Amino acid sequence: MPLYTIEQLPSSSYAAILEWDNRYDSALKAGPAPTWRSELVPTIPLGSPDTRFPISIITAKYREFEGEHRFRDIQDKTVDVKTLEYDAGYEESVLNLTTNPFAASRWSAAPSRLVAADSRKQDELVRQLLAVGTTTPCYDGANFFDTQHLANPFDPKSLTWSNYQPVAKDFTVLGDLQGEVTAMMSVPDENGDELGVDPDTILVGTARYRKVSDFLNQSLIASGPTAGVPAAVTTDNPYKGKFKPVHVPGWAGNDMLLVDSKLIAAGYEPFTCGRFEPSADLANRWFDTSSDYFKKSGKIAFTSHIWLAAVLLFPHAIRYVKGA
C-alpha cells in the first residue's frame, strides 16, 4: 500500500504551504518533548534580543535585637543576555510534492522536526556553556565551576566555597559519591550558614551514563576494600533510589554534574536559556511560487529563524566532578 494515495497528495503549491502551516502551528502548540535542560530550567521569554538580567541572592537571618534596628541593602549584579539568530529550513520541488508520495510524506513530517531541533539547539547552547564552566567567570568573579566562590560576592573577606572537584572521582565508588555529596551539602548562603543543598540528580554523558545508572539502581554494592574487609563483601546501597541519573546527549567524556533540582526550582538556577520572539515575518519566511527562488529552482522553501541565548547564573545548586 503506498504511503500516500494520490488523493492525499497536495493538489498545488498553495495546498502544500497550507498543510505545512497547519502542521507547524500544531507542533508549536504541542511543544517539544521535555529534555534534561528544560526539566531543570524552562526557557524564559525575552522582551528584547539584548537583555540585562539581574542576579540577587537574599538570605535573611534573624539576630537577637539589641536596641538598634539592623538593615541590609538589597544588592544585585547583572548578566547580559545577548541572543544570536539561528536558522533551519526545508525545500522541495513543487513537482515532487504534487506527484511523489514520499516527498509529500517528508514535507508533512518536517514541521515537527523543526520544533524538536529548536529545543535541541537550546540544549546544545547550555551544554556547551557547562562544559567550559571551569574557565568561564560568573557574577562573583570566580569561574562558574571553581574552588574559591565567595559566600557574599559583595564582601571579599567572606568565606569561600567550592562547586568544582578537579581530582578524578568515580560515582560508582561509594566513597567518591559520598564525599562529593557531603562537599555539596556544605555550600553556604551569603551569611556563611549552610544553604541546605541536597543533591538529587546526576547529569552524565553517554560514556558513563549506563554504568552510573546501573550502580544507582543496584540493591547491593561492594563495600571494600578497607582494613579487614575484602572487596568481595557486599552491603546495601544507601543511594539506591536517592538520585536520578540523567543522560545528557553530546556531553563528552567521563565528567559528571551533581545537581540539586529542588534548590534550582527555588530560584538558584545554574543557567537559563532565553528566547526572543520577533515578528512572524522575521521568524517564519516562505519562498513560494512568486519568489525568485522558485523561478530559478522550481522549489518552494520554508526557513525558520530563532533568537536564543544561554547564560550561566548561580553556581550553588550544581557541582562539576572530574570523572575517573
Residue frames relative to the residue before (quaternion, step in Angstrom):
aa qw qx qy qz dx dy dz
M 1.0000 0.0000 0.0000 0.0000 0.00 0.00 0.00
P 0.4493 -0.7040 0.4654 0.2931 3.66 -0.72 0.95
L 0.6119 -0.5699 0.4113 0.3628 3.52 -1.18 0.63
Y 0.7676 0.0962 -0.0423 0.6323 3.57 1.08 -0.75
T 0.3235 -0.6836 0.6044 0.2505 3.59 -1.01 0.69
I 0.6646 -0.5205 0.3457 0.4097 3.57 -1.20 0.41
E 0.6210 0.5514 -0.3457 0.4368 3.58 1.16 -0.58
Q 0.6806 0.4961 -0.2889 0.4552 3.57 1.16 -0.55
L 0.5304 0.6278 -0.4185 0.3865 3.60 1.17 -0.22
P 0.5538 -0.5842 0.4539 0.3821 3.63 -1.05 0.62
S 0.4166 -0.7310 0.4867 0.2349 3.57 -0.89 0.90
S 0.7952 0.0462 0.0072 0.6045 3.56 1.25 -0.42
S 0.6640 -0.4674 0.3765 0.4460 3.55 -1.29 0.08
Y 0.6056 0.5586 -0.3534 0.4431 3.57 1.07 -0.72
A 0.6597 0.5021 -0.3031 0.4699 3.58 0.94 -0.89
A 0.6398 0.5220 -0.3240 0.4618 3.61 1.01 -0.76
I 0.6558 0.5015 -0.3027 0.4762 3.58 1.00 -0.83
L 0.6458 0.5200 -0.3164 0.4610 3.58 0.98 -0.85
E 0.6447 0.5071 -0.3219 0.4728 3.58 0.97 -0.82
W 0.6288 0.5360 -0.3332 0.4542 3.59 0.95 -0.87
D 0.6762 0.5049 -0.3013 0.4439 3.59 0.79 -1.02
N 0.6580 0.5107 -0.3106 0.4580 3.58 0.94 -0.85
R 0.6872 0.4711 -0.2823 0.4755 3.57 0.91 -0.89
Y 0.6406 0.5214 -0.3269 0.4593 3.58 1.04 -0.74
D 0.6445 0.5086 -0.3186 0.4738 3.59 0.97 -0.82
S 0.6524 0.5127 -0.3133 0.4620 3.59 0.97 -0.81
A 0.6575 0.5074 -0.3074 0.4645 3.58 0.98 -0.84
L 0.6429 0.5185 -0.3214 0.4632 3.58 1.02 -0.79
K 0.6674 0.4982 -0.3055 0.4616 3.59 0.95 -0.84
A 0.6606 0.4960 -0.3051 0.4739 3.58 1.02 -0.78
G 0.2954 -0.7790 0.4984 0.2398 3.57 1.09 -0.73
P 0.5750 -0.5926 0.4314 0.3636 3.57 -1.20 0.40
A 0.6147 -0.5213 0.4302 0.4065 3.54 -1.29 0.27
P 0.5730 -0.5929 0.4231 0.3756 3.63 -1.04 0.66
T 0.1531 -0.7717 0.6116 0.0834 3.56 -1.16 0.69
W 0.7252 -0.4088 0.3105 0.4588 3.58 -1.29 0.13
R 0.6786 0.4927 -0.2881 0.4624 3.59 1.02 -0.82
S 0.7249 0.4551 -0.2678 0.4423 3.56 0.69 -1.05
E 0.6236 0.5287 -0.3526 0.4552 3.60 1.12 -0.51
L 0.6731 0.4587 -0.2955 0.4991 3.59 1.16 -0.52
V 0.8017 -0.0221 0.0757 0.5925 3.58 0.82 -1.03
P 0.3175 -0.7594 0.5329 0.1961 3.63 -0.44 1.13
T 0.5783 -0.5680 0.4618 0.3600 3.54 -1.24 0.51
I 0.2431 -0.7728 0.5678 0.1459 3.58 -0.97 0.83
P 0.4360 -0.6768 0.5164 0.2918 3.62 -1.05 0.68
L 0.2239 -0.7673 0.5899 0.1148 3.56 -1.04 0.81
G 0.4072 -0.7306 0.4990 0.2267 3.55 -1.00 0.81
S 0.7740 0.1714 -0.0844 0.6037 3.54 1.31 -0.24
P 0.5632 -0.5972 0.4287 0.3772 3.62 -1.09 0.47
D 0.7411 0.2166 -0.1635 0.6141 3.59 1.28 -0.38
T 0.0398 0.8188 -0.5642 0.0983 3.56 -0.54 1.21
R 0.2814 -0.7240 0.6009 0.1883 3.57 -1.13 0.68
F 0.1812 -0.8164 0.5471 0.0366 3.53 -0.56 1.27
P 0.2916 -0.7750 0.5302 0.1822 3.65 -0.57 1.07
I 0.1491 -0.7652 0.6209 0.0818 3.55 -1.11 0.74
S 0.0802 0.7852 -0.6075 0.0890 3.55 -0.71 1.11
I 0.0724 -0.7542 0.6504 0.0539 3.53 -1.08 0.78
I 0.0351 0.8046 -0.5877 0.0779 3.56 -0.47 1.21
T 0.0460 0.7866 -0.6112 0.0741 3.55 -0.42 1.22
A 0.2790 -0.7943 0.5193 0.1466 3.57 -0.31 1.25
K 0.0087 -0.7826 0.6224 0.0074 3.56 -1.19 0.60
Y 0.3042 -0.7564 0.5563 0.1606 3.54 -0.80 1.08
R 0.0590 -0.7607 0.6458 0.0291 3.52 -1.20 0.77
E 0.6428 -0.5267 0.3761 0.4099 3.54 -1.18 0.46
F 0.4260 -0.7027 0.5147 0.2445 3.56 -0.92 0.98
E 0.0966 -0.8220 0.5612 -0.0030 3.54 -0.75 1.12
G 0.7462 -0.4282 0.2188 0.4605 3.56 1.10 0.67
E 0.7455 0.2798 -0.1900 0.5743 3.57 1.22 -0.32
H 0.4523 -0.6967 0.4910 0.2628 3.54 -0.92 0.93
R 0.2400 -0.7520 0.5988 0.1357 3.52 -1.14 0.77
F 0.0305 -0.7859 0.6175 -0.0050 3.53 -0.98 0.89
R 0.1548 -0.7685 0.6135 0.0956 3.54 -1.13 0.66
D 0.4442 -0.6702 0.5231 0.2826 3.55 -0.92 0.91
I 0.3604 -0.6800 0.5888 0.2467 3.54 -1.13 0.70
Q 0.0368 -0.8247 0.5629 -0.0395 3.54 -0.24 1.30
D 0.0085 -0.8027 0.5961 0.0158 3.55 -1.12 0.52
K 0.2783 -0.6964 0.6278 0.2085 3.49 -1.39 0.19
T 0.3240 -0.7530 0.5381 0.1963 3.56 -1.22 0.18
V 0.1789 -0.7379 0.6402 0.1165 3.52 -1.31 0.51
D 0.3474 -0.7342 0.5447 0.2088 3.57 -0.86 0.93
V 0.1458 -0.7736 0.6146 0.0505 3.54 -0.84 1.06
K 0.0297 0.8198 -0.5659 0.0824 3.56 -0.20 1.29
T 0.2950 -0.7861 0.5201 0.1562 3.54 -0.54 1.17
L 0.2142 -0.7129 0.6452 0.1721 3.50 -1.37 0.35
E 0.4350 -0.6934 0.5142 0.2560 3.55 -1.16 0.60
Y 0.0537 -0.7794 0.6243 -0.0032 3.57 -0.94 0.98
D 0.0698 -0.8111 0.5789 0.0468 3.56 -1.10 0.56
A 0.0156 0.7486 -0.6628 0.0019 3.51 -1.34 0.48
G 0.0673 0.8268 -0.5549 0.0631 3.58 -1.04 0.61
Y 0.2959 -0.7222 0.5965 0.1873 3.50 -1.41 0.08
E 0.1035 -0.7613 0.6364 0.0683 3.52 -1.26 0.56
E 0.0419 0.7910 -0.6103 0.0098 3.55 -1.23 0.46
S 0.5379 -0.6101 0.4859 0.3199 3.52 -1.16 0.70
V 0.4908 -0.6555 0.4864 0.3047 3.58 -0.92 0.88
L 0.6087 0.5499 -0.3527 0.4503 3.58 1.05 -0.72
N 0.6662 0.4930 -0.3046 0.4693 3.60 0.92 -0.87
L 0.6594 0.5331 -0.3170 0.4248 3.57 0.92 -0.90
T 0.7563 0.3968 -0.2087 0.4765 3.57 0.99 -0.77
T 0.7723 0.3269 -0.1893 0.5107 3.61 1.25 -0.13
N 0.7436 0.4005 -0.2075 0.4936 3.60 1.13 -0.60
P 0.3927 -0.7511 0.4741 0.2383 3.64 -0.46 1.14
F 0.6679 0.5108 -0.3170 0.4388 3.59 0.96 -0.77
A 0.6268 0.5153 -0.3308 0.4818 3.58 1.06 -0.71
A 0.6566 0.5068 -0.3094 0.4651 3.58 0.98 -0.84
S 0.6345 0.5302 -0.3269 0.4576 3.58 1.05 -0.75
R 0.6464 0.5069 -0.3160 0.4747 3.57 0.96 -0.85
W 0.6323 0.5428 -0.3205 0.4504 3.55 0.98 -0.85
S 0.6778 0.4992 -0.2911 0.4546 3.59 0.93 -0.87
A 0.6916 0.4835 -0.2764 0.4599 3.60 1.09 -0.71
A 0.5587 0.6757 -0.3731 0.3034 3.58 1.13 -0.61
P 0.6346 0.5525 -0.3779 0.3864 3.69 0.81 -0.75
S 0.6798 0.4743 -0.3084 0.4667 3.62 0.87 -0.85
R 0.6206 0.5414 -0.3479 0.4480 3.57 1.13 -0.57
L 0.6151 0.5322 -0.3489 0.4654 3.57 1.09 -0.61
V 0.6403 0.5170 -0.3275 0.4642 3.59 0.98 -0.82
A 0.6583 0.4929 -0.3075 0.4787 3.59 0.98 -0.83
A 0.6474 0.5230 -0.3228 0.4507 3.60 1.00 -0.78
D 0.5767 0.5743 -0.3608 0.4554 3.58 1.14 -0.65
S 0.6830 0.4781 -0.2833 0.4739 3.59 0.87 -0.95
R 0.6491 0.5194 -0.3205 0.4540 3.59 0.97 -0.83
K 0.6180 0.5399 -0.3489 0.4527 3.58 1.08 -0.68
Q 0.6346 0.5155 -0.3291 0.4725 3.57 1.01 -0.76
D 0.6207 0.5334 -0.3308 0.4698 3.59 1.01 -0.82
E 0.6605 0.5271 -0.2996 0.4429 3.54 0.93 -0.96
L 0.6561 0.5192 -0.3190 0.4453 3.59 0.89 -0.90
V 0.6756 0.4745 -0.2930 0.4822 3.58 0.93 -0.88
R 0.6416 0.5317 -0.3273 0.4456 3.59 0.92 -0.88
Q 0.6610 0.5069 -0.3100 0.4584 3.59 0.93 -0.85
L 0.6367 0.5214 -0.3276 0.4640 3.59 1.02 -0.73
L 0.6701 0.4988 -0.3020 0.4593 3.58 0.88 -0.93
A 0.6385 0.5555 -0.3262 0.4210 3.57 1.02 -0.78
V 0.7531 0.3149 -0.1933 0.5443 3.61 1.13 -0.59
G 0.3219 0.7939 -0.4678 0.2173 3.59 1.23 0.35
T 0.6034 0.5653 -0.3650 0.4280 3.61 1.18 -0.39
T 0.7583 0.2981 -0.1905 0.5475 3.60 1.27 -0.23
T 0.6015 0.5536 -0.3550 0.4535 3.59 1.27 0.23
P 0.3757 -0.7468 0.4947 0.2377 3.65 -0.52 1.09
C 0.1878 -0.7549 0.6137 0.1352 3.55 -1.19 0.60
Y 0.8076 -0.3640 0.1773 0.4289 3.56 -1.31 0.03
D 0.7084 0.4646 -0.2890 0.4459 3.66 1.05 -0.55
G 0.6317 -0.5652 0.3236 0.4204 3.59 1.28 0.16
A 0.6310 0.4819 -0.3353 0.5071 3.58 1.22 -0.38
N 0.6013 -0.4974 0.4397 0.4446 3.55 -1.27 0.07
F 0.6480 -0.5391 0.3454 0.4125 3.58 -1.11 0.57
F 0.7307 0.1913 -0.1422 0.6398 3.59 1.03 -0.80
D 0.2237 0.7828 -0.5279 0.2421 3.55 -0.31 1.28
T 0.4431 -0.6791 0.5184 0.2714 3.54 -1.29 0.33
Q 0.7425 0.3907 -0.2016 0.5053 3.59 1.29 -0.09
H 0.1769 0.7738 -0.5817 0.1777 3.59 0.73 1.01
L 0.3959 -0.6912 0.5498 0.2514 3.58 -1.14 0.66
A 0.4929 -0.6416 0.4959 0.3155 3.57 -0.96 0.85
N 0.7653 0.1271 -0.0698 0.6271 3.56 1.01 -0.85
P 0.3193 -0.7969 0.4752 0.1925 3.61 -0.25 1.20
F 0.6579 0.4898 -0.3151 0.4775 3.61 1.26 -0.23
D 0.7079 0.3681 -0.2401 0.5529 3.57 1.32 0.02
P 0.2748 -0.8065 0.4995 0.1566 3.61 -0.14 1.23
K 0.6529 0.5052 -0.3173 0.4667 3.62 1.25 -0.23
S 0.4764 0.6740 -0.4509 0.3397 3.60 1.22 -0.06
L 0.6278 -0.5540 0.3816 0.3916 3.57 -1.21 0.45
T 0.3726 -0.7292 0.5359 0.2055 3.54 -1.25 0.49
W 0.1035 -0.7820 0.6124 0.0514 3.53 -1.26 0.44
S 0.3644 -0.7520 0.5229 0.1682 3.56 -1.26 0.40
N 0.0444 -0.7551 0.6496 0.0771 3.52 -1.23 0.60
Y 0.6376 0.4899 -0.3116 0.5064 3.54 1.22 0.61
Q 0.0956 -0.7723 0.6270 0.0361 3.55 -0.92 0.99
P 0.1818 -0.8321 0.5167 0.0869 3.61 -0.20 1.27
V 0.6128 0.5251 -0.3514 0.4746 3.60 1.26 -0.28
A 0.5137 -0.6898 0.4149 0.2968 3.57 -0.73 1.07
K 0.0430 -0.7835 0.6196 -0.0200 3.54 -0.96 1.01
D 0.2589 -0.7437 0.5985 0.1473 3.53 -1.32 0.46
F 0.3106 -0.7923 0.4987 0.1648 3.58 -0.46 1.19
T 0.5892 0.5046 -0.4046 0.4843 3.58 1.23 0.25
V 0.5899 0.4754 -0.3728 0.5358 3.56 1.33 0.29
L 0.4866 -0.7207 0.4057 0.2814 3.56 -0.50 1.20
G 0.6756 0.5116 -0.3047 0.4348 3.58 0.86 -0.91
D 0.6345 0.5265 -0.3295 0.4601 3.59 1.02 -0.77
L 0.6771 0.4832 -0.2951 0.4701 3.57 0.90 -0.91
Q 0.6411 0.5274 -0.3260 0.4523 3.59 0.94 -0.84
G 0.6611 0.5228 -0.3104 0.4396 3.57 0.94 -0.89
E 0.6885 0.4710 -0.2872 0.4709 3.59 0.94 -0.83
V 0.6102 0.5327 -0.3483 0.4717 3.58 1.08 -0.66
T 0.6578 0.5127 -0.3035 0.4608 3.57 0.94 -0.91
A 0.6469 0.5194 -0.3190 0.4583 3.58 0.96 -0.87
M 0.6784 0.4861 -0.2986 0.4629 3.56 0.95 -0.81
M 0.6394 0.5362 -0.3278 0.4430 3.59 1.02 -0.71
S 0.6652 0.5131 -0.3014 0.4511 3.59 1.20 -0.44
V 0.3880 0.7228 -0.4906 0.2938 3.63 1.22 0.05
P 0.2922 -0.7962 0.5061 0.1565 3.62 -0.73 1.04
D 0.4575 -0.6034 0.5549 0.3444 3.50 -1.37 0.17
E 0.7449 -0.4199 0.2626 0.4470 3.61 -1.26 -0.06
N 0.6406 0.5161 -0.3268 0.4653 3.60 1.27 -0.31
G 0.5532 -0.6095 0.3880 0.4146 3.57 1.30 -0.22
D 0.5526 0.5840 -0.4033 0.4370 3.60 1.27 0.04
E 0.6120 -0.5402 0.4065 0.4104 3.57 -1.17 0.45
L 0.4487 -0.7251 0.4672 0.2339 3.54 -0.81 1.08
G 0.4736 -0.6676 0.4451 0.3631 3.57 1.13 -0.64
V 0.2519 0.7792 -0.5306 0.2188 3.56 1.09 0.68
D 0.0182 0.7859 -0.6153 0.0588 3.57 -0.93 0.94
P 0.2090 -0.8297 0.4999 0.1340 3.61 0.20 1.23
D 0.0515 -0.8173 0.5738 -0.0119 3.54 -1.03 0.86
T 0.7387 0.3407 -0.1872 0.5507 3.59 1.29 -0.08
I 0.1202 -0.7636 0.6298 0.0757 3.56 -1.12 0.71
L 0.1957 -0.7638 0.6081 0.0922 3.55 -0.72 1.14
V 0.0817 0.8126 -0.5623 0.1298 3.56 -0.67 1.09
G 0.4737 -0.6904 0.4801 0.2616 3.56 -1.10 0.76
T 0.7605 -0.4013 0.2716 0.4323 3.51 -1.36 0.07
A 0.6368 0.5798 -0.3370 0.3805 3.59 0.93 -0.89
R 0.8082 0.2618 -0.1151 0.5148 3.60 1.03 -0.77
Y 0.4545 0.7382 -0.4380 0.2379 3.57 1.20 -0.32
R 0.6918 0.4878 -0.3037 0.4374 3.58 0.72 -1.01
K 0.6672 0.5061 -0.3086 0.4510 3.59 0.91 -0.88
V 0.6795 0.4753 -0.2905 0.4774 3.60 0.89 -0.92
S 0.6488 0.5235 -0.3175 0.4518 3.58 0.94 -0.86
D 0.6601 0.5036 -0.3122 0.4618 3.59 0.91 -0.90
F 0.6423 0.5280 -0.3276 0.4487 3.59 0.97 -0.84
L 0.7012 0.4799 -0.2763 0.4491 3.57 0.87 -0.93
N 0.7031 0.4358 -0.2651 0.4954 3.58 1.23 -0.31
Q 0.5049 0.6472 -0.4263 0.3800 3.59 1.28 0.01
S 0.4173 -0.6932 0.5289 0.2561 3.56 -1.07 0.72
L 0.7831 0.1865 -0.0840 0.5873 3.57 1.07 -0.80
I 0.0370 -0.7876 0.6151 -0.0007 3.55 -1.08 0.83
A 0.5992 -0.5481 0.4343 0.3898 3.57 -1.27 0.36
S 0.2610 -0.8000 0.5265 0.1208 3.58 -0.91 0.94
G 0.6768 0.4908 -0.2997 0.4595 3.60 1.17 -0.33
P 0.6729 -0.0195 -0.6571 -0.3392 1.46 -2.43 -0.32
T 0.0211 0.7428 -0.6691 -0.0114 3.55 -1.14 0.74
A 0.7366 -0.3962 0.2793 0.4716 3.56 -1.28 0.10
G 0.8552 0.0907 -0.0948 0.5015 3.56 -0.64 1.13
V 0.6943 0.4055 -0.2772 0.5261 3.60 1.27 0.02
P 0.3125 -0.7699 0.5233 0.1892 3.61 -0.46 1.14
A 0.6343 -0.5667 0.3752 0.3685 3.55 -1.20 0.54
A 0.6242 0.5849 -0.3419 0.3891 3.58 1.12 -0.60
V 0.5418 0.6218 -0.4098 0.3897 3.60 1.21 -0.35
T 0.1919 -0.7911 0.5724 0.0987 3.59 -0.94 0.87
T 0.1019 -0.7755 0.6212 0.0483 3.52 -1.28 0.49
D 0.6521 -0.4863 0.3819 0.4387 3.57 -1.24 0.20
N 0.4134 -0.6935 0.5341 0.2509 3.56 -1.05 0.74
P 0.2994 -0.7951 0.4959 0.1794 3.63 -0.33 1.18
Y 0.7037 0.4549 -0.2663 0.4764 3.60 1.23 -0.35
K 0.3719 0.7213 -0.5068 0.2907 3.60 1.21 0.20
G 0.8410 0.1254 -0.1227 0.5117 3.56 -0.69 1.11
K 0.5686 0.6232 -0.3748 0.3845 3.60 1.26 -0.04
F 0.7764 0.2582 -0.1338 0.5592 3.57 1.17 -0.56
K 0.3021 -0.7081 0.6069 0.1975 3.51 -1.23 0.61
P 0.2120 -0.7703 0.5853 0.1384 3.62 -0.46 1.13
V 0.0905 -0.8148 0.5726 0.0001 3.58 -0.75 1.06
H 0.3425 -0.7428 0.5450 0.1842 3.55 -0.76 1.08
V 0.1397 -0.7682 0.6219 0.0605 3.56 -0.91 1.00
P 0.2912 -0.7780 0.5270 0.1795 3.62 -0.17 1.20
G 0.7945 0.2975 -0.2275 0.4779 3.55 -0.94 0.91
W 0.5350 0.6009 -0.4254 0.4144 3.60 1.24 -0.19
A 0.2752 -0.8125 0.4984 0.1256 3.57 -0.52 1.20
G 0.8179 0.3107 -0.2084 0.4371 3.54 -1.21 0.57
N 0.6663 -0.5416 0.3857 0.3376 3.51 -1.41 -0.21
D 0.4630 0.6953 -0.4532 0.3112 3.62 1.21 -0.12
M 0.1824 -0.7985 0.5711 0.0541 3.55 -1.13 0.76
L 0.2721 -0.7395 0.5961 0.1544 3.53 -1.29 0.48
L 0.2106 -0.7601 0.6075 0.0940 3.54 -0.78 1.12
V 0.0586 -0.8432 0.5311 -0.0596 3.57 -0.64 1.17
D 0.2192 -0.7208 0.6390 0.1550 3.55 -1.21 0.65
S 0.2448 -0.8123 0.5127 0.1319 3.59 -0.11 1.28
K 0.6060 0.5639 -0.3549 0.4345 3.60 1.13 -0.59
L 0.6656 0.4861 -0.2979 0.4817 3.57 0.97 -0.84
I 0.6035 0.5437 -0.3509 0.4658 3.57 1.08 -0.68
A 0.6664 0.5001 -0.2961 0.4671 3.57 0.93 -0.91
A 0.6577 0.5098 -0.3015 0.4655 3.59 1.19 -0.55
G 0.7227 -0.4648 0.2411 0.4511 3.60 1.25 0.02
Y 0.6129 0.5432 -0.3595 0.4473 3.60 1.23 -0.06
E 0.0325 0.8347 -0.5476 0.0498 3.58 0.67 1.09
P 0.3676 -0.7385 0.5143 0.2344 3.62 -0.76 0.95
F 0.7850 0.0444 -0.0111 0.6177 3.55 1.22 -0.43
T 0.0855 -0.7567 0.6347 0.1313 3.51 -1.33 0.08
C 0.2013 -0.7331 0.6331 0.1459 3.50 -1.25 0.53
G 0.1417 -0.8150 0.5606 0.0379 3.55 -0.63 1.17
R 0.1503 -0.7857 0.5973 0.0568 3.52 -1.13 0.73
F 0.1833 -0.7669 0.6076 0.0957 3.54 -0.85 1.00
E 0.2093 -0.7793 0.5828 0.0961 3.56 -0.87 1.02
P 0.1839 -0.7892 0.5761 0.1071 3.61 -0.41 1.17
S 0.7145 -0.3768 0.3188 0.4958 3.57 -1.25 -0.26
A 0.6586 -0.5533 0.3448 0.3759 3.56 -1.17 0.66
D 0.6669 0.5154 -0.3209 0.4319 3.60 0.98 -0.75
L 0.6363 0.4843 -0.3328 0.4998 3.59 1.22 -0.33
A 0.6912 0.4983 -0.2803 0.4420 3.56 0.97 -0.85
N 0.8068 0.1606 -0.0516 0.5662 3.59 0.88 -0.94
R 0.0132 -0.8323 0.5513 -0.0571 3.56 -0.49 1.20
W 0.1906 -0.7946 0.5732 0.0610 3.54 -0.75 1.17
F 0.1288 -0.7196 0.6749 0.1006 3.51 -1.23 0.69
D 0.0192 -0.8452 0.5329 -0.0371 3.54 0.14 1.32
T 0.7744 -0.3810 0.2281 0.4507 3.58 -1.27 -0.19
S 0.6184 0.5323 -0.3564 0.4552 3.58 1.25 -0.14
S 0.5808 0.6194 -0.3613 0.3854 3.59 1.26 -0.24
D 0.5942 -0.5467 0.4490 0.3827 3.55 -1.25 0.42
Y 0.5753 0.5953 -0.3776 0.4148 3.58 1.12 -0.67
F 0.6769 0.4762 -0.2952 0.4773 3.59 0.91 -0.90
K 0.6538 0.5378 -0.3205 0.4249 3.57 0.92 -0.88
K 0.6947 0.4508 -0.2681 0.4923 3.58 1.13 -0.60
S 0.8195 0.3003 -0.1094 0.4758 3.59 0.97 -0.88
G 0.3844 -0.7117 0.4992 0.3107 3.59 1.11 -0.52
K 0.6163 0.5444 -0.3297 0.4639 3.58 1.29 0.29
I 0.2559 -0.6853 0.6457 0.2189 3.50 -1.29 0.45
A 0.0922 -0.8126 0.5755 0.0071 3.58 -1.12 0.62
F 0.1591 -0.7529 0.6325 0.0879 3.51 -1.28 0.59
T 0.0252 -0.7898 0.6127 0.0151 3.56 -0.96 0.87
S 0.2232 -0.7657 0.5949 0.0998 3.54 -0.96 0.99
H 0.1229 -0.7821 0.6089 0.0488 3.57 -0.93 0.96
I 0.0469 -0.7977 0.6011 -0.0089 3.56 -0.87 1.00
W 0.2433 -0.7490 0.6020 0.1319 3.56 -1.17 0.69
L 0.0613 0.8221 -0.5542 0.1151 3.57 -0.45 1.27
A 0.0054 0.7623 -0.6466 -0.0258 3.53 -1.30 0.46
A 0.0958 -0.7683 0.6298 0.0624 3.55 -1.11 0.71
V 0.0002 -0.7938 0.6075 -0.0277 3.58 -0.98 0.87
L 0.4257 -0.6611 0.5546 0.2722 3.52 -1.27 0.52
L 0.1782 -0.8116 0.5526 0.0643 3.58 -0.93 0.89
F 0.8487 -0.0396 0.0713 0.5225 3.60 -0.33 -1.26
P 0.3151 -0.7871 0.5009 0.1739 3.62 -0.77 0.97
H 0.4658 0.7486 -0.4048 0.2421 3.61 1.25 -0.22
A 0.7782 0.3894 -0.1796 0.4588 3.59 0.90 -0.93
I 0.7230 0.3595 -0.2357 0.5408 3.57 1.23 0.28
R 0.0783 -0.7938 0.6031 0.0078 3.58 -1.04 0.82
Y 0.2786 -0.7588 0.5730 0.1355 3.53 -0.89 1.04
V 0.0412 -0.8040 0.5929 -0.0209 3.57 -0.74 1.10
K 0.3973 -0.7001 0.5420 0.2414 3.55 -0.75 1.05
G 0.3333 -0.7715 0.5147 0.1697 3.55 -0.90 0.97
A 0.4760 -0.6710 0.4970 0.2760 3.51 -1.09 0.77
